[in-house]
Amino acid sequence: MNDDGRVTGLLGPWRRFVSLVRLEQTVFALPFAWVGMLLAGGSLPEGRVVFWVTVAMVGARTAGMALNRLIDREIDARNPRTRQRDLPAGRVSVRSVQALAFLSLGLLVLSAGFLNPLCLALSPLAVLLLLAYSYLKRLTWACHLGLGLVQACAPIGGWLAVSGRFEMPAWLLGGAILLWVGGFDILYACQDLQHDRAVGLHSLPVRLGARGAFWVARGCHVLAVILLALVGAHLGLGGAWSLGLGIVGALLVWEHSLLSPEDLSRMQHAFFTCNAAISLSLLVACLLEILT
């Protein structure tokens, strides 16, 4: 076998799993775990904590996406927008995704054990949330907040990894992420409004229509910015945090300007570009507060 064929053979399965779990989207949640760490200690945390928090986040994010793909594989196969995903299209097997989910959950629990006793004690709750949120669309229109709650665990977990205790800024930061992610998931679900309505799935767009769902998403994002401002006020953060908050607000306005109930064609641009920029902007703002 030539070199090109050998490389392709080795990288093929890896590329399929990266595609399956959308590994690049870890950039949405990981910076907020780091923000939680930085704000909890008011300084750069020790390398051991940074390492295990990062490993825990990668494990949680990978497990969450793998479980979501497993649980929703039959729904995805019936939806024209999602039927070409790797699992319904047959490019990866159910057994291999189950193994990936199991190993990733184990990595999450192992990492929690290396952080502190509270993180380890709470790790079963994190596993439960990762297992449960994909089922919510079958039960309630508030499913978007379930995804937001899972993502809110990132900054709260980062905070607990450093401080070992619950404190108000951690709750405020987690609430901001819950509303930010939940608000965008409402917009994202507008793509499947007709399909979800036809097959009996629940979402806010199904309940209120696209126009009503857009207004709720806007409200969620306004409240998210307010909660981030309260984090800064509670911790006495200065100009760097305020600047970062202004950038986050501007990015959210831009995100909403890209979409409308009648035109969702720029959804992927809004989803990846805006959300990645939001999380990275807040991380940079936090680093500037800590280091200057």
URHUHU-V690625 format. One record per backbone hydrogen bond with DSSP energy under -0.5 kcal/mol. CO is the residue of the C=O (numbers start at 0). NH is the residue of the N-H. If there is no record, write none. Layout:
co: <CO,CO>
nh: <NH,NH>
This chain:
co: <1,2,3,4,5,6,7,8,9,10,11,12,13,14,15,16,17,17,21,22,23,24,24,25,26,28,28,29,30,31,32,33,34,35,36,37,37,45,45,46,47,48,49,50,51,52,53,54,55,56,57,58,59,60,61,62,63,64,65,66,67,69,71,72,73,74,74,75,77,78,78,81,84,85,85,86,92,93,94,95,96,97,98,99,100,101,102,103,104,105,106,107,108,109,110,110,111,111,111,115,116,117,118,119,121,121,122,123,124,125,126,127,128,131,131,132,134,135,135,136,139,140,141,141,142,142,143,144,145,146,147,148,149,150,151,152,153,154,155,156,157,158,158,159,166,166,167,168,169,170,171,172,173,174,175,176,177,178,179,180,181,182,183,184,185,186,187,188,189,191,192,193,194,195,195,202,203,204,207,208,209,210,211,212,213,214,215,216,217,218,219,220,221,222,223,224,225,226,227,228,229,230,231,231,237,238,239,240,241,242,243,244,245,246,247,248,249,250,251,252,253,254,255,259,262,263,265,266,267,268,268,269,270,271,272,273,274,275,276,277,278,279,280,281,282,283,284,285,286,287>
nh: <5,6,7,8,9,10,11,12,13,14,15,16,17,18,19,20,21,22,24,25,26,27,28,29,30,31,32,33,34,35,36,37,38,39,40,41,42,48,49,50,51,52,53,54,55,56,57,58,59,60,61,62,63,64,65,66,67,68,69,70,71,72,75,76,77,77,78,78,79,81,82,84,88,90,91,89,96,97,98,99,100,101,102,103,104,105,106,107,108,109,110,111,112,113,113,114,114,115,119,119,120,121,122,122,124,125,126,127,128,129,130,131,132,134,135,135,137,138,139,201,142,143,144,145,145,146,147,148,149,150,151,152,152,153,155,156,157,158,159,160,161,161,162,163,169,170,171,172,173,174,175,176,177,178,179,180,181,182,183,184,185,186,187,188,189,189,190,191,192,195,196,197,198,199,200,206,207,208,211,212,213,214,215,216,217,218,219,220,221,222,223,224,225,226,227,228,229,230,231,232,233,234,235,236,241,242,243,244,245,246,247,248,249,250,251,252,253,254,255,256,257,257,258,262,259,266,269,270,271,272,273,274,274,275,276,277,278,279,280,281,282,283,284,285,286,287,288,289,290,291>
